[in-house]
């Protein structure tokens, strides 16, 4: 499952992981991770809320609870909240961003599956409606395939068919 995938990636990149059991309370995992991060004086803690769906009320309430725990334990956190959107999702990505922004302050987007034919045009609507910038793009499944967003490259990719035959 998703937890096993995260564990594999943590091992590949050489970082510790705090994980719960499948179907467990995600807020308890966040609490444990925050506690360990403070005890070990960790500089960066990434909380992956894998699989939150904007149309699933209980999952969105869990996200609210996780945010409350984070703010209680580290009052000036979270410092960054990234919404991961599949570039192939089309306009559903806009509704995802709208619904998630009602629950948490999204500071940026990660646009995945940009290595295929998807152009990720939804980010233009999201930026226009919610003023959320794109921070990273996913270009595959390798360790180095998550890259900082390059606006010039993105615009070229959207428009290259206009200038090239």
Secondary structure, DSSP 8 states (H G I E B T S, - for coil): -HHHHHHHHHHHHT-------TTS-HHHHHHHHHHHHHHTT-S-------S--TT-HHHHHHHHHHHHHHHHHSTT--S--EEEEEGGGTTHHHHHHHHHHHHS---EEEEE-TTSS---THHHHHHHHH---EEEEE-SSSTT-EEE--HHHHHHHHHHHHH--
